[in-house]
Amino acid sequence: MRSVPLCGRRVVERLRSIGISRLSDLAGKDPAVLMHQVNLAAGKVIWRPPMAIIALSNLIATADKRENRAGTRDRASSEGSLTAAQHGSLNLLRRSKRTARGRNSKPNGEARSNGR
């Protein structure tokens, strides 16, 4: 699993906490549901979109592709990857975060000086 983009040691540990130990266990799963299950298992919100959704989508897409190559299911290999609507939602989220911070503030909330 760790060879998949955005999947490191922590992602593997979080998936193990909900009983997923192999890549094939992820085939056909919904990334939002998995993220929610991880948060429930932890007892608090430890995983948030968009990065959790992207990492899980990468894993699910890889699992689906491997399963299709093995011929165990007749499903499109693109299932589990981000749809155009999900990409649009991620872009909206990023824009709203930038707008919420404001253009004249640093990420930590301090005002920027204009050098005057």
Secondary structure in CASP SS format (residue, H / E / C, confidence):
PFRMAT SS
TARGET T0000
AUTHOR 0000-0000-0000
METHOD secondary structure of the structure
MODEL  1
M C 1.00
R C 1.00
S C 1.00
V C 1.00
P C 1.00
L C 1.00
C C 1.00
G C 1.00
R H 1.00
R H 1.00
V H 1.00
V H 1.00
E H 1.00
R H 1.00
L H 1.00
R H 1.00
S C 1.00
I C 1.00
G C 1.00
I C 1.00
S C 1.00
R C 1.00
L H 1.00
S H 1.00
D H 1.00
L H 1.00
A C 1.00
G C 1.00
K C 1.00
D C 1.00
P H 1.00
A H 1.00
V H 1.00
L H 1.00
M H 1.00
H H 1.00
Q H 1.00
V H 1.00
N H 1.00
L H 1.00
A H 1.00
A H 1.00
G C 1.00
K C 1.00
V C 1.00
I C 1.00
W C 1.00
R C 1.00
P C 1.00
P C 1.00
M H 1.00
A H 1.00
I H 1.00
I H 1.00
A H 1.00
L H 1.00
S H 1.00
N H 1.00
L H 1.00
I H 1.00
A H 1.00
T H 1.00
A H 1.00
D H 1.00
K H 1.00
R H 1.00
E H 1.00
N H 1.00
R H 1.00
A H 1.00
G C 1.00
T C 1.00
R C 1.00
D C 1.00
R C 1.00
A C 1.00
S C 1.00
S C 1.00
E C 1.00
G C 1.00
S C 1.00
L C 1.00
T C 1.00
A H 1.00
A H 1.00
Q H 1.00
H H 1.00
G H 1.00
S H 1.00
L H 1.00
N H 1.00
L H 1.00
L H 1.00
R H 1.00
R H 1.00
S H 1.00
K H 1.00
R H 1.00
T H 1.00
A H 1.00
R H 1.00
G C 1.00
R C 1.00
N C 1.00
S E 1.00
K C 1.00
P C 1.00
N C 1.00
G C 1.00
E C 1.00
A E 1.00
R C 1.00
S C 1.00
N C 1.00
G C 1.00
R C 1.00
END
